[in-house]
Amino acid sequence: QAILVEGRLFARKRSAMLAAARPLTRRLFGPSAISPPVAALAPSALLAPRVHAALGAGAPHEAPRGARAFGVKRIKQRRRSRGRIIQLKEHHYEPKPDGYQPLPLSLLGSGHIRRVLKAGTVEAKSLAGAIDWEKYKCDVKGVRWHPMGGWRVQFDRRDYEHNFFVKCSLYFRVQLYGFEKAKELAIAYRHRLEAEWDEQQRIWAKLDAEREAARLKRREERGLALIAQQHQITEGDSFWGLEGLPPPAGDQSG
């Protein structure tokens, strides 16, 4: 009952305020801009927010508190950036000079190097300037610096015709061989894998050529045998053996 009395008082105050503002609204926007009186609205429309608030449900379009969100469609405002992939490293294209070779991103995988590059302190900048970054570059394909503290060799080749697949991943640690020696061993091993793969390709090419020559030779022999068989049938004895029969009795001479 108290809620109903509050609703009626709110409706009376609202209608009084609209009546006081009606002349100014008619002067500014014209007669068509005046909204209908609040009394024309249903009492339930005025009391719905208060009733729902009393029930602990919030706005009328919201589910009651504690209720499951089954069959409720949550509306999301779509923005311009929605559905776009924006990478942190994305920037405008800048043409690179000839012979440009960037530093490997795997350098940031080492915690101590990453902290030196991202700290931004005077000491970190001095340390970063004292490092010879060119040593971490490698122009050999499949050889790069790895965060575990060494050089990694990767080799992946596939030959579907011969059902032969090679996939290698080896590490040469600086702790065991030293920085320069580990890099030399990694490059040498990569060259060795490439040389062995080329040798295997040459062996397969030789075997395929021999197999193709044997196939053509067998095909030629089958063709010659077929021609000889046809020649024997046409020029040799008949298949039915009729040529060996004696002549008819009426044709025999005295």
Secondary structure, DSSP 4 states (H G I P E B T S, - for coil): -HHHHHHHHHHHHHHHHHHHHHHHHHHHH-GGGPPPPGGGS-HHHHHHHHHHHHHT--STTSPPTT---TTPPPP----TTTT----TT-----PPPTT--PPPGGGGGSHHHHHHHHH--HHHHHHHHHS-GGGG---STTEEEETTTEEEEEEEEEETTTTEEEEEEEEEEHHHH-HHHHHHHHHHHHHHHHHHHHHHHHHHHHHHHHHHHHHHHHHHHHHHHHHHHHHHHHHSS-SS--TTSPPPGGG---
